[in-house]
Amino acid sequence: MSAGSSPTKEVTVDVLPPLPKDATKTSAQPLSTESPASLPPFSGLRTFYHPASGVIILGLDWFAFGTDFLTGFMALPLMCILAFFISFILVYIVQIKWSRDAVGPALGKAFMGAFLVALPFPITGTMLGAAILALAGLPHHPVEIVKKLATPNSSKG
C-alpha cells in the first residue's frame, strides 16, 4: 500500500433479493396467500390432465358409448355431438379452475379430451383409455380412483 491511500472499507453485497413478508413458512409448504381450505383439489399434483378431468373424460365416454343410452337412427351422431360439447365444457372448467391452466392450454386439453370422448366407441378399455389414466395421474383400478378422489390430501407428499 502506498502512504497516501485510505484504509479499506468493508462492502456488503446482497446476492439474493429480500424474502417476502409471508416467507416464514418452511420450504415444504407452498408460498401462497390462499388458505388451505380454498385450495383446489389435488393442487400439489402436476399432471397433464387434472384427475377430475380424467374421470370426466372416461366417465362421459363410458356413459355415452358403453351403456347404449340412446338407440335409433340418429342416436350415434347425436351422442357424439353431445358427448363432445359436454366434455369440452367440463374439462375446460376443471383445467381452468382446479388445475389453473392458462386459457390456451386449457382449450387444447379440453378439445383433445372432448375429441376422445366423442369417438363413437368406448375408449375405456383401450390404449386411449390407458393414456388418459396415465395423463391424469389416476390409478388403473376404479376403486383406487374413488379413494384418491375422496382423499385429496393423499396427493401431497
N, C-alpha and C positions, 0 to 999 in steps of 0.2 A: 504494500500500500504506500501511496505517496503521503507526504506530510500534510498536504492541503485537502485531502479527501475527508468527507464527513463520515461519521460512523454508519454502519449498515443498519437498516431498519427491517424488521420482520413484516412481511406482507402476507395476509391471509388470502387464500384462494378458495372460492366456493366452486366445487366441482359439480355437485348436484343441486337442482333447484330446491327451494324450501318445500317441506311437506305441507299438504293442505291441513286445515284445522281438524278435519274428521279422520285423519290418518292414524288415530290412536288404536285402531283395530289391528289385529295380527295379520300377517300376510296370507294366512289360510282363509280368511274371510274376505269377501269382495268389498272394495271401497264403493259403497253405494249409499245414496241418500234415501233409498226406499227401506221401509221396514220389512222384515222377513215375511210378514203376513201378506204384503201387497206384491211380492214377487210372483211371477207366473210359474205354473207347474214346470218342473224339470229345467229351471233356469240355469243350473250349472252344467247341464248336459249339452255338448256341442256335437250334433249330428246334422246330416244334410236336411232331413225332414225332422220336424218336431214329432215325438212319439204319438201325440194326438192326431197329427196329420196322417201318419201311417195307419192308425186304427180307422180313421175316416176313409182312407183310400180302400183298404181291404174290406172294411165293413160294408161300404156302399156297393162295392163291386160284388161282394157275395150276395147282398140283398137284391141287387138289380138282375144279376145273371145266374146266381146259384139257387134261387128259390122258385123260379118261374112265376114271379109275382103277377105278371101280365101275360096273357096269351091272346093270339088273334093275328089278324092280317098286319096291322101297323104297330104291333106291340114292340118288336125289336128296335125299329128306328126311334120310336118314342122313348123307350127305356135308355137307349144310347144317348139321346139328346138330354133327357132329364138327368141321367147319371153324370154327364159331363158338367152341366151347369151347377148342379147341387154340390158336387165335389169341388169344382173350381172355387166357388164362393167360400165353402167351409175351410178348405185348405189355405186359401189366401188369408182368411181371417185369423186362423191359428198361426200361420207363419208371421203375420204382422204383429199380432197381439202377444203371443206367448214366446215365439222364437225370436222376435224383434228383428226380423229381416228388413232390409230396405224394400222399397216398393218394387224395384226391378227384379231382384232375386225372388221375392215372394210371388210375383206374377209368373215368373218362369217355372218355379216349383209347383205352383197351383195348376198351370197349364199342363205340365208333364204328368202330374198326378191325375188330373181330370181326363187326359188322353188315355191313360192306362185304365181308369175306371170305365170309360166309355167303350172300350174294346168289347165286342159282342160275345164274349165268353168269360167265364170266371178265371181270374188270374191267381187266385189264392194258392192253388197247389202247383203253380208253375214256377219257372225261374224268375219271372217278373215279380211274382208274389214274394219270393225269397229275397229279391233285390230290394223291395220295399221294406221288408222286415229289417234287412241289414242297414239300409239308408236311414231308417227311423230309430235304430238302436233298440229295436224290440226283440225279445226272446222268441224262439221258434215255437214255443208251446203256448196255446191260448190261455191256460191257467196262469202261467208266468206273466203274460201280458196284463191280465187283470190285476195281479198282485202288484206289478210295477206301477200301473196307473193309480192304484188305490193308495200306495205309499210313496208319494213323490219325494220324500226326504231321503229315500234309499239311494237316489241317484247322486247325491252329494257325498263325495268322499274319495 
